[in-house]
């Protein structure tokens, strides 16, 4: 038997753009749906669960940022969909990357429809929203600011915990040093790139002590860091 097609909701008020995305994603085997207003998203999703939401930033009724925030706050009885934000406002990118809101990826307008399809496939393939905390894996207790790996307490500082939380929430996603600094220091203090590198080095050492030989945090030359089990 064939597996059911993965479902994607496109939230875009420009019909020309939406129609192109609908065509390309449908040709790639996805089941697609389209809404034009931000305030329609939550009621629609309550009745029609999807695997991913392709969400424009500037929407009538409710902004994409507010929709993203609402979806990440949880829908009772529903698994959370992945979220890919679409924006023409480059200055919003750091916020979109989820350090606050939880978006899984972003795409800047103008874009190639093929790029959108590739990004969607990558996010769904990563399984960002698969059940976390598998036995013997990484466990994060946010209430206690405690992280364990293979059942061993990592003994992280608050900054190291925050850093690991951001990286591990989106496996495979590359974060620049600037984005990680925003997550680590909410008081907008000025720190150097070397500060991030130093924290990563300490975090890696603690994780290696808990699970020797399992490299989970990877450097991506010229770009930043990613968490990949």
Secondary structure, 3 states (H helix, E strand, C coil): CCCCCCEEEEECCCHHHHHHHHHHHHHCCCEEEEECEHHHHHHHHHHCCCCEEEEECCCECCCHHHHHHHHHCCCCCCCCCEEEEEECCHHHHHHHHHHCCCCCEEEECCCCHHHHHHHHHHHHHHCCCCCCCCCCCEEEECCCCEEEECCEECCCCHHHHHHHHHHHHCCCCCECHHHHHHHHCCCCCCCCHHHHHHHHHHHHHHHHHHCCCCCCEEEECCCEEEECC
